[in-house]
Every structure is written in C-alpha cells, then in structure tokens.
C-alpha cells in the first residue's frame, strides 16, 4: 500500500497496533532478518540445494552478495540437425537440445524443450485433461523448413534456430518466433513477434488496465499487504494470455509453476518474451480465431468451474471482523429489518480461539451450532475463514496431530520450517502431498457438522510475516517428485483450495461446495471462487476492479469479484453506492472491509446511499435466473460470466482497451459511474441495437454518447432480441426466489436466449438432471414472435410466466399464446411496456 497522505500513515499505524500483538510484530522483524540466512544456509551459488547447512563463512558470503554469480548468457536451442515424425508428434534435435511438437487437437499444439531429449510424462497441477483423441496431421519438409499441419492449424519450423511459425491452412500467418527458445542459466525462455497494434490480454489478476502490451509482468504469488495501481506481482499466477491482431486471436499457456516473467513489448516493441526461473519450457499454443473458442479450449485443458450452490450468487457481507455471536445475529436482523437482500455472512479470524484454525472462541461464540441453525432459518449461510498456518502449540490438537502424522513442510536437513503469521510462529501443511490434502480436508468435519456452509482460504500465497513467503529451500513432497519451494510456491494456494474443496466434498457427498481463495494458479477455477485481494476504498480501485475481474475471466477464472467498497482506507457513501452498483453485475458480490476502517454495510452512511444499495442489491436478485444461466454457460464452455467488449467486437478498435464497461452475460451492457461527484459518464455503444434498461428507449450503435446517471442510477443497456429471465422483485434471499413465478423481460429484435434451471444445491446436474429453455425471438414492424422449447428432466417450479415486453412504441393490436387469442393484458404507455401473465408457453405472437 502506497502511503499517499497522513491519513494513510495513521491508518497503517492503527492497523498494526490493533491487528498484531507485540510478540508477533517482533517475530515479523526477526523473520525479515533470518530468512536470507535460511536461504543462504541451504542454497549453493549455482542454485542447487544442499542437504545439510553450508559452512558459516559461505552463508555469510551469500548473504553479503560476495558469492553472486554473473548473469548467464542466452543460449538458443540452435539449428535443427535431425527430426523424427510419429503420428501427431514431431521431435526436432538441435545443437543444444530437443524440441517436441504435439497436436493434441486440431487447434491445440503442445511445445516442449529439453536439453537431453528426455520427455517424461508431463506433470502439472494446472492441467486436468490429459487424454486427447488422435489428431490427423500431415508432415512435409523443404530445404529450409519442416511443416506439420492439421485441418485447422499449420506449424512451420525454420531449420535455422528452430524457430516456429503458426499459420492457417490457407497461409495466413498467426504467430512467429523471433529469437526462438532456449535457456539462460537455469531459466527457460521463449520469444515471439509482437505485431504493431496487437493487443495482449490475460495473466489473471494484475493491477493494471485490461490490455497488457507495453509492460513487463511477474508471476509469483505475493501478499502485498494492500496494493495500488501498478503494483506487481499480486496474489495469483495464471500464465495464460491471448494475443489479438487484425481481429483474430490466439492463446498461449505456459505450463510451468516456477516464478515467471512476461515482457509484452516493454524491452523491444516488436517482440514479446516469456520465461521461467526453472523447470521445463512447456507451453500450449491455441488457435482461435475468436476468444470464446480459445477459452473453451483452454478450460477444456485446465478444467472448468463447477456450478456453485445458488446461494453463492447472492449478496455477501463481510468485515474484519464480526467478532461475536451477538454481533453476527444483530447484523442478520438488520438486513432483514431494512429489507436489504443478503445470503451470506462471513466470519473472519476472530471466531477462532487465538487464531487457531478449526476452533471456536467459546467466549465470543458460545453456541455456534445453534447460531448457525438460527441463521439458516432466516435465509443466511455462514462462510468461515481458514489460513494454512497452524499455530506452534503442543496443546493445540491440530498441531499435535499434524506433528504425529508428519504433514508439515521441512527444510532440507529435516527440521520443521516455521514462520510467523497471525498466531505467531506456525507450521505449514505440505499441500503438494495427497496424504496431507486428505488430512486437511478431514479437519473440516466439525465445522461442517456445526453448520458452516462454505470456507474462505486466506494467506495461502503462502504469506509469512517479514519473509513474505517460505524461504526457497523449504521442501515439498510434490506427490512423489520431491522438490523445493521455488517450484511449488505458485501452486500452494491452488492445492490448499483443492484440499479444502475435496475434503468438504467428501464430508457432504452429493452437495455442491463453496470455497473462496485469495491465491491460486492456472486450473484453480476447478475448486472455488476468488476475489481481488486487499484493495482500497478509492475511486481508482473502483475502476481497477473492473479490469482485474475481466482479466481473470479472460484467464479462465470467472467466479471473481472485488471487495465491494474497498478493504483498506475508508469508503464514503457515494463510493460505496457506486461500487455496489457495479458489484451487482459481477460474478462474486461481497462487501468487505478491514479492521480500523469505517463500517460500510449498505446502511452505514444513511440516506440516500442506503436506498441506492438496497435498489441495486435487489436488482441483483431480480436478475439471478439470468446470471445463473451465465454461470451455467461458463461451467459448460469456459465463456466468462462478465466479458470485455473486445470478446464480441474484436474488429472494433474502440473496444480493444475498453475496461470501464463490459457485458454481463450475453445481453446486458454495464457502464458504471467511476468518478466522484459525477452525475453521468461517456459511454460507447458497440454495434447493434440497445435498449436503455431504465427508459426502455432504443439506441443504435456504434456510437459514443453522454449519459445522465444520478446517484440512484447507472447506465445499463439490453441487447435487442434478448429475453432476460428474472425473479419477481422483493426477494430477500435465494431460497425465497424459487417460487412459482418467472418474470421474462423481452426486448424486441432478432435474438436467442437461454434459461438454465436445476435444484441449485446438488450435483444432480452433472448427471443431466436440469432443464434448459431456449427462446428464439423475431421482430419486424408488424409483429414480435417468440418460440420457446425446453429440454431436460428437471421439473421447473415456475407455473406462471410474467411477460414484460419493453420498448414498444405503441399499444399492440392483439396477442396470441400458443395460437389462442389472449385478452387479459396491460399496456403501460409511459413505460413503453406490455405486461401479461401466462402459463409456460411454446409460441407467442404480439401484433403491432
């Protein structure tokens, strides 16, 4: 966190005094001093690990930098010398190593580099799919190149420097290496051409705008202890990116968990490079040409988000901390008394006994089981926090059991590693071991039996006070392939989330699991939701949260949102109101703030801000069937729930770097107000016809326009031809919405829409127990026609469809439902809306 004012300095001082006991502050300082010595004690100057502590003088020389080696020179793999083609694979032996190309799908190529030509079975915590159908390819060679091609993609290998080029079968160049690939000491690297006006997206969570070109980025999971624009790296590492040029896109996934760097034209405007400090150069090249297809293929490779429990789409309230049972009950009562919808309340670390995970502080929470049962009856679920650090305490059952079962991380000489976090000195489970993951998962039994509905994994970068993270020599079992922390650091959070997800799944078989994690890696979407970490209550962060969430979606991880209102510093009423308006359209919708900051529950700043928050949280619940359908599409194909405009209009330069407005699902265009005191904003409407959600007036794009948006409003548009399925207004929590009435908001035009339904809590949908309804709308100057078809065995609870047809310029002449005249309907002239109720139907005709 950058100190920008005296208020920031005072806040940090208050934060430290309130959050950290003096003993922990001292341990934090000690760890900062000791960590360089731990590293030097076990790591040789060449980077290898010493199994025993090195001599003191050698350690001192390393700490003082006296034994530092000069940077290694770049070693390209060199010219191709020989090659071997077998089925969909091509091995190329070069002067300094061997390159292997494998077509896994007609548009997916895996590229690997080895010094000695040995290619074992690829090990990856990120990749889920390893069994691919055979791909028909052809191989040819010429004097200066080799070529292997599928029906969708051609890979040409220049014999000089073994440089790769990818093209379409008709010869259009997609991507071309510049300096090829190779090594720099222990580091692996690769370089590609960066064409003029190309845009780059992805890499997950970065505190920058949407487009990545022109900068260098580092992927090394880091707790920055609050961050600002431009801070890098942050909590998550997703080494996947998309390059867009001339309307066509391709993706690259670097499947390497070591610390990695990506230079998208910062060093050379004509080139981008990616590198990792160890491991194998192994990456996947995915041809689009559209982004949706790239993400579909990428999430086929790394796995897709399971459908969460429906309640997890509701509004969620959190603070560090609601520190007693009484406070939690009063909070719940306040939501219901004020008629502000809410589904989830979070418990931060104060519910624990002295920061000991899997315990209750019985002084503060004397009756947790009864409290959780009472809250469930009121429609609330409770999510509790868990950190990986296990307090060093021989009387603490989890610590004692962990020592007995040998689950904690160690140094090379076998001594246990311990580092300070909130409880003081802690041991840390080695989540890279399946046995340890099972142990961790089973620890959740008592909390699940008490009624905790979900789990929040925090501090799992892993964060250590003073040292930032584990020292590099810390050892990991790595599921039978022992290694050190340099290789496992970036996957530690992913594997903690996996252990939690799998453990709770075993404890409640047949039910969906909700896990929230701060840190993760590629593939983490398989195990839980995430948020953008410890942001700040500033207008800059409000805007930044849009780009960060959109980038996560473009990186295959869509169930994401920021801390609404900001975590650090303090919000005011206007900022909270505007952020709540945005949050209503993001996948994960949680208000969260830190100790020592102003309270920011929806009513905290009084009127008119409370009413604005109530209105937009209510709008979230109104739109939940539409949003849940977007979640289903994401779970099926990897299509992000919230999408940058460039995904749909890649040929339009106006949207290449647009990150202040976005699509929510297929048909809602969201343009939040992002400046203090602003009563409106400039927006860009892309190609097509759009209806103002509030005024029901039609506008044609593409065009720029200035929109008036007072505090109680936000620019929101609906695509012509859309059918938006909704719940009736007034729902206070998810279970209330599952009544017998479905609202269908129609916006005249040509289009197709979907409604996905299931029971919202079980895994039966995996076995086909769901219902999918397809709406096809056609409209001209004479009539609007809607065709409806449903499939699937799930029995829909909706017995009444309430139609609201918006944007009509005059009252219709007559209506037909399934061929029969409908007499009972209402025309609202001022709202330009036709309303009527009918049972579920197959055909609707509105004659204009």
N, C-alpha and C positions, 0 to 999 in steps of 0.2 A: 504494500500500500504506500503510495507516494504521499508524503506529508505536504499538503498544499496550504495549510493555514494553522494558526494557533489552535483552532478547534480540533483539527486532526491530531495534533500533538497531544492535546489534553485527552482526547478520546482514547488514543493508544495507551496513555499512562493509566487511565481509569480501567481500560480493558485488562491490562497486565495485573493491576492490583486486585481486581475483582475475580479474574479467572485463574490466576496462577498463585498458589501458595509460595511463600519464600523458599521452601525446600525445593520445589520444582523449578523455580527460577534459577536457583544455584545449580541444579543438575543440568539445566539448559546451557548455562555458561560453561560448565565442566565438559559437556559433550562437544561443544564447539571447539574446545582446546584439544580434547582427547582424540577425536575422530581422525585427524590427519596422521596421528601416531599409529592408530589401529591399521589404517590403510598401509602406511609405510612398513609396518611390522610384518605384513604378510604378502605384499605385492613386490615382486622383483622389478628392477628397472626396465626389463623387457616386457612387462605386463603379465608375466606368468605368476601363479600363486605358489607361495612357499608353504609347505605343510606345517612347518614349525616357525615360531617367531624368528625373524632375522636378527643379526647382531645389532647391539645398540647403536654403534657408530654408523652402520649402514642405514638404520632407521632415521637417525638424525640427519644424515646427508640427504635422504629423500625428502624429509620434511622441509629442510632448508633449500631444496631445489638444486643441490650440488650434483646429484646423480641424474639429472634430467637429460634425456637423450634428444638430439636434434630431430625435427620432423622428418619422417621417412619420405622419400621421393615417390611420385606417382608411377605405378607400374601397370601400363595397359596389358591386357591379356595377350596382345600381339597378333601377328598374321596367322590366318588359318593354314595349317600344314596338311591335315588329313581330316576325313569325316566319315561318319557311318550313319546310314539312314535305316530305320527299322519302324515300320508301321507309321504311327503319328509322331515319332521322335527322331530328332536329328542331333547327333553328338559331333562336335567340331573340336578337334585337337589343335591348339595354337601353341605359340612359342613358350608361353608362361602358364598355360592352364587349359582347361577344357570347358566349353560352353555347351549346355544341353537345352534344346528347344523341344517342347512337348505341346501339341494341340490337345487340350482337354475337352474343348467344344469347338465348333466351327468359328467362334469369335473370341476364344479364350486360349492364350498361349502362356505356358509357364516357362520362364527363363531362369536357368541356374548356372552358376560359375563355380568351378572347383580348381584348386591348384594341381591336384594329382589325378583328377579324373574319377575319383571315387564319389558316387552319388548314392548315399543311403536313402532309405525311405524318408521323405520329408516329415519332420516333427514340427508340429505347430499347435499352439493353444488357440490360435485365431481361426484356423480353417476347420470347418465342420464336414464338408463333403470331400471325400477322397476317392470315391468310386464313380468314375465317369464312363459313359458309353463310348465305344471306339469311334473315332472320327476319321472318315475317309479323307486322305490327303494324297497329293502327288508331289514328287520330288524331281527337280531338274538342276542342272549345273551348266555354267558357262565358264569362259576363261577367267573372269574376274568376280564371279559371284555364285552363290548357291541359292536355291529357292525351294521353299516348302509352302504348299498352299492348300487351303480348304475351300469350301464353296463360298465362304464369306470373307476370308482374310488371306493375304499373301505376306509371308515373311521372307525377305531377301537378306542374305548375309554377304556383305562385301568381304572378299578374302583378305584384303588389306585391313589390318587392325580388327578384323572380325566385327565390323560394325553392322548393326541390324537396322533394317528399314521395314516398316509395315505399310501395306497399301491395300486398296480394294482390288477385287479380281479384274476390274476394268482399268486398273492402272493409276487410280488417284492416290497420291501419297498421303498417308495418315500421320506417320511419325518416323523420324530418322535420328539415329545416334550421331553425335558429333565426334567425341573422342573415344567412343566405345565404352568399355567397362574394364575394371581391374582392381588393383589394391593400392593402398597407401599404408605400408606397415601392416598392422593388424586390421586396418579399416578396409571395407569393401565400398566401391563407388561405381556410379554409372552416370552417363551424360546423354542428353537428348537435345535436339534443336528446339528452340522456342521461337516460333514464327512471330513476326510483327503482328500486333493486335490480337494475339492469342490471349485467352483468359484461363486462369487456373483456379480450381475450387477444391475444397475438401480439407484434409488433415484434421478433421474433427474440430475440437474446441480450441479456438485461437482468439485472442483479444484484439482482433483487427476487423476490418471490413470483410465483405464476402469474398472478393477476388484476392487471390494470393500472389499474383505476379508482381515482380519488383522487390521482393523481400526474401530474407533467409529465415528459416524456422527450425527449431529444435524440438524433437520429440523425446521427452524424458519426464515422466510423471512427477510433478512438483507441487507441493503445497506452498504457494507464495505468501500465505498468511494475509490474504486480501490482495487484490490486484487492481490495476487500472489499464486503460487502453495502451496497447503496445507491449505489455509485459509478456514475456515468453521464456521458457515453456510454462504450461499450466498443468492441470490435474490429469489430463487424458492424452493418450498417444494412439492415434489412428493413422498409420502410414499408408493412406489411400488418398488419391487425388484424381481429378478429372481435368483434362485439357480440352478447351473448346476453341476451334478455329474455323472460320468461314461457315458457321452453322453446324458443324459436325464435331463430335466429341469422342474421346477415348479415355479409358481409365487405367491407372497403374496402382497395384497393391504390392508394397514391399513387405514381404512376409519375413520380418526379422525383428525380434524384440529388443535388441541392443539399442543403446542411445543412437538416434539417427538424426540427420540434418537434411534439409531440403532447400536448395537455393534456386528460386524461380526467377532468374534474370538479375539478381542483385549484383553478382560478380561480373557477369557478362550478359548483356541484354539479348543476345542471340542464342543463349544456351540455358538449360536448367540441369541441375545435378541432384542426385540423392545418394546418401552414403550412410553407413552404419559402422560403429566402432568395433565390431566383431561379428562372428558368425558367418553364415553363408549369404552370398548375394543370391537371393531367390525372390523373383517378383513375377507378378501375373499381369499380362497385357490384355485389356478388354476393349474390344471394338464396339462402338455404339451402332449407328452414329448418334442416336438420341440418348440423353442422360437417363431416362427412365429404364431403357434396356440395360445400360451399364450397371445401374444399381440393382436391377433384377438379377443380373449375372453375378455381381459382386456378393450380394446377400445369399445367392444360391451357394456360393463358395464358402462364405464365413458364417452363414446361418441367419435366420430371421427372428424378429421379435415374436414371442408367443403373445397371444391375446391376454392382456391383463384382466384382473377382475374389474367389472364395470365400475365399481365404486372408485377405482383409482383414477377415473377420468373426471371425477368431481373436484370441487374446490377443497384445498387442503390448507390447514392453518398450523403454523409452527413458530416457535420462538426459542431462543436460548436464553431463558428456559421457562417452561411452565413447571414450577418446581414442587408442587404439592398436589395431592388428590383434590383438595378443596379448590385450588386454582383451576384445575382441569375441569371439574364439574361446573364451576361458575362460568368458565369460558363457553362450554357447551350450551348452558342455559341461555347465555347472552346471544348466541347465534339464533337459537330458536325464538327467543323473545323478540328479537329485532327482525325476524323473518328474512335472514340472510342465509342462503343455502350453504351448506357445508357437509362434507362426508368424512373428513379425516382430521384428526388432531395428533400432533407429534409429541413424543417425549424425548427431550434431549438428555444429556448425561446426568442431570440432577435426579432422575428417577432411580439411579443406581446407588449402591452403598459405597461411597468413596471411589467412584469411577470404576468399580469392579463390574465387568461385563457379566450379564446373565444373573444379576442380583436385583433385588428391590430394596430401596431405602424405606424400611418399615416405619420410620418416624414421619416421613413425608407422605408415603403411600401405604397406609396401614392395611387397606383392604383392596389390593389390586384386582383380584378376581371379581369381586362384587362391583367395583368401579367400572371395569371393562364390560361386564354384563349389562349394567345400567346404561352405559353409553351406547351399546349396541341397540338397546330397545329404543333409544332416541334417534337412531339412524347414524351413529358415529362409529367409525373404525379408528383404531389407535395403532400408530406405527412407532416403534421404539428404535433408538439409535444403538449401534454396536460398533466399537472400534476394534482393530486387530490386537492392540497392546493389552497383554494380560499382566496385571499388577504383580510384581515380585512380592509374594506374601505366602509363607509356608502354611498359614492358616486359612487361606482362600482356596476353596475346593477346586475351582477350575485350574488354578496354578498348580496345586498339588497333583491333580490328575494329569495335567499336561506334562509335568516332570516325570511322573511314573510311566507315561505312555510315550515319552521321548518324541514330542511333537514340535518342539521349538527350534528356531534357527540357531546355528552354531558358527563359530569361527573355525578356520582350517585345523587348528590343533584340538578341536573337540570341545572347547569351552563354550558355554552358552553365551550368545550375544544378548545384551540387554541395553536398552536405550530409554531415555526419559520421554514420557508423553504426559497426559493429564494426571494419571495416578502417581506419577513419579517413575521410578525405574520399572520397565516392563520387559517381559519376554514376548516373542512374536511367533505365532504358528507358521510353519513352513507349508503354505497352501499349494506348493508345487508337488506335494506328495498326496496321492489319492487316499491313503490311510488317514492323513491329517485332515483332509477335507471332510471325510466321513465323521471323524471325531468332532470337528467344529459344527457340522450340521446337526449332530445329535444333541449338542448343548442347548439347542433352541426348544427342546421338548417342554420344559416347564413354562416358558413364556408363551408358547403356543397353547398349552393347556389352560393358562390363565386367561387367554383370550386376545393376546396381541395379534393383530391382523396382518401386519407387514413389518419389514425390517429395513433399517436405514444404515448402510455400511459407510462409515466416515473414516477419515485419517488413513486411508488404505493406499496411499501412493507408493510405499508406505511413508508416512510423515514421522519424523523423530525430532524432538526439540533440540535446537542447537546444531545438530548434524544434518538437518534437512531430511535425510533418509538413512538407510542402512549403509555402513561402510562397504566398499566394493568386495572385500574378501569374505563377507558373510556367505555361508554355503547353503545350497539348495539341493534337495534330492532330485528334483526335476523329473519325477516319475520314472526313476531308473536310469537317468542320464545325468549324474551329479555335475554341478557347475556352480558358479558364484553369482553374486547379486547383479553383476553387470549384465548378465543375460536374462535374469528373472525379474529385475526391478519393474519394468513396464507391464509385466503380466501379473504382478502381485495383486493389484486391486481386482482385476478380472477374475482371478482364481479365488479370491475371498468371496466375491459375489457368486461365483459358481458354487462354492461350498455352501453358502447360505441358501441359495436357490434349490440346490439338490437336496439339502438336509430338510428344509421345510416341506419340500415336495414329498419326501418320504413320510414325514410326520402327519401330513394331511393329504393322503392319496386321493386322487380324483378331483382335487380343488386347484384352482389357479393360485399362483404365488405372486406376491408383490414384494420386490426388493428394489431399493433405491441405493445407488452407489455414487460416490464422488469421483473415484478413479476407475479407469478401465483401459482396455486395449481393443484393437480390432476384434470383432466377434463378440464383444461384450453385450451386444443387443440381444443375445440369446438368453440372458439371465436377469435383466432388470432395466429399470428406468434410471435416468441420471439427471443431474442439474448442473448448472454452470458455475458452481462453487461460490466462494465467498466474495460476491460482488459488492458494490457500494451504492448508497442511496443518492445517486446523481443522475442528471438528465443524460449525461454521456453514457452511463451504464444502461439506462433505459434503451437508448438506441443500439448500443453494442449488443444487448441481449438478443436482438432480432438476428443480427448477422451470425452470432455464435450458435443459435438454435438452428438456423437454416444450414449452416456449415455441418453441424452434426447430422442433420438429415441427409445431406449430400455425401456423408461418410458412412451411410448405412445404419445410423443410430438415431432413430426418430423420436423415441419417447423421452423428450427432454424439455426443460424449461428453466428459467432463471429464478432466483429468489425474488418474488414479486415485492416491490417496494424497496429492495436493496437490503443487504445483510449488514454491512458496516456503515459508519456515519449515521445520519438520521434523516428520514424522509419528512416531507411536509404533506399536507392534504392533497395539493394539486398533483404532486409527483405520484403519490400512492394511487390516486384516482386514474391518472393516465396509464400507469403501469398495470393496474387491474383491468383496464380496457384491453390492453394488449394481451395480458395473460389469459383472458377468456378464450383466446383463439390459439393458444399454444398447447401442445400435447400434455405437458405436465404443468399443473396450475397450483402452485404453492406459495403462500406468503410466509416469509421467514426473515427474522431479524436477530441481531446479536445482543448479547448482554451489554448493558451500558448505553444502548441507543434508545431513542424514543419508541414507545409502543406504536405498532402500526396495524393492529387489527382493523377490519373495514370501518369500524365506527370511531376509531381513535381520535380523529381530527374533527369530529362533529359534522354538521351540515355545511355546505351541500355535498361534501365528499362522501359521507356515508351513503347517501342516496345513489350517487354515481356508482359506488362499488356494489351496492345491492342490485342495481339495474343490470350491470354487466355480468356479475356472477349469476344472476337469474337468467340472462341471455345464454350463458354457457350451458345451463341445464336445459333450456328450451331447445338448444341445438344438439343435444347429446346424441340422439339417434344418427344424425348426420356425421358427427365427429366419430362415433363408434364405427360407422361404416368406413371412414377413412383409416381407422386403426386396423380394421379387417383387411383392407387393401394392402396396407403396409405389411401385415403379417403374412399375406399371400405372396407378395411380389417385391417387397422392399421399397415400394413407392413411398416417399416421405409424406407424413401427415401434413406438415407445413412445407411449402416449396417456394424457392425463389422464382421470380417470373422468368428467369432465363431458362428454366427447365422446359417451359412450354413455348417460349418465343425466342429460341436461340439465334434466329436470324436478325433480331431487332437489337441494334447497338444500344438503344436507350435502356435496356434492361440487363446488359452484361454485368454491370457492377451495382445494380439496384438492390439495396438491402434495407430500405426504410418501409417497404410494403411487400406483401407476399400473398400467396394463395394458401388458404386453409382448406384442405380437401380439394376437390376438383373445381368448385364453383363459387367460393367466397373469396373476394379480394379485400384484404385487410390493410388499411393505411393509418397506423396510429399517429396521434399527435405527439411530437417528440421534443417540443421546446416549451420552456416555462412561459406562462402568460399568453401563449398562442391561442387564438380563437379559431384556428383553422390551419391549413397547410396546402402546399402544392402537391399534387399527385399526378401520376402518369397512368392513364388507362390504356392497356395494350389492345391489340386488335380484337375486334368483336363488339357485340352489343352488351352493355352492362346496365343493370337496374340499381339505382340508389336504394339501399335497404330501408332507409327511413322514409324517403319521399315517394318511392315506387315510380320514379321517372326513369326513362330510358336514355342512355348516352352511348354514342358510338366512339370506339377507339380505332386507331391510336390517336390520343390527344393528351396534352398537358392541360390541367385546369386547377384553379384555385378553389378550394372547398372550405366553406364556413363550417366550423365544428366547435361550438361552445363546449364548456366543460362536461356537460351531460351527454355529449355525442362524440362519435368517432367515425371518420369516413369508412364506409363499408359498402361493398358492391356485390351483386349477384350476377352470375353469367346468364344471359338469355338462354332459355331452353332447359334450365335447371329445375329439378324437383328437390326441395330441401325437406327431408323428413324431420319432424320435431316432436317434442313433448309439449303438452299444454303448459302455459305459464303458471307459475306458482309452486313448482316442485322445490322442496327443501332439501331432499337428499335422494340418491339414486333409486332406492327401493320404492320411493313414492311415485317415480316416473313410470313404473311398469304397470300402468292402469289399462283401461280398455280403449283409450282414445289416442289416435295418432294424428298429429297435425301435418298436413302436406302443403308446403308453400310452393306454388308454381309461378314461374316467371316465363312469359310467352316467348317462344322461339323454337329452334330445332336443337334437340339435345337428348342425351340419355343419362340417366341417373340410377343409383342403386340404393337399396336399403338392406343392411345385413342385420339379422336377429339371431340370438341364441339365449341361453339362460343367464349369461353374464357372470357365472361363477365357476362352472365345472369345466372339465376337459373334454366333455362330450363332443364339442365342436370338431375336435381333431378327428373323430370317427364319423363325421358327416352329419351330426345332429344339429343342424342350423337351418335357417330359412333365408333365402336370397330373393329379393324382389327387384325386378328390372322395370324401369319406367322409360318409355320412349315417347318424346313429345314432338309434335309437329304443329306449326302455326303459320297461317298466312293472313291476309287482310279479311278473310271471310270466316275463318274458324280456327279453333285450337283443338287439337286431338291428342289424347293421351292413351297409350296402350300399356297395360300392366300385365306382367307374368311373374309368377312366383314358383320357386322350387325348393325342395328340402323338407325333411320330416318334422322339423321343429314347429310346434303349434304356437302361432303368434297370439299374444294376449290382446292385440288390438281388434276390437269388434266394430269400432266406429272410426271412419276417416273424416277428419275435419279439413275440408279443402279451403285454401286461401289463395286465390289466383290474383296476383299483384300486377300492376302496371297496365291494366286495361284502360283505354281512353274513353270508353262509354259502356253503358249497361248492355249485357248480351241480350240477344233476341230470345234464345231458348237454350236449354241444356238437355243432353241425353246421357243416361247412365246405363251401360250395357244394352243400348238400343231402346230404352224406355224414357219417355219424357219425365224430367224432374221439375216439379212445380215449386218446391219449397227452397228458395234461395234468396240471398240478400245482396244487394248492390250498395256498396259504400262509396259514394261519388267522391267525397273529399279524400279518401284514402286510395282511390283508384283500385279497389279490391272487391272481388266477388267471393262470397262465403256461402258454403253449404256443407251439410253433413250427409254422408252416405256410408253404407257398409262397404267392406273391401270390394273393389270392382276390377273388371278387366278392360273396359273401354269407357272413355269419357269424351264427349263432344260438346264444345261450347261454341255456339253460333253467334258471331259478332255482328 
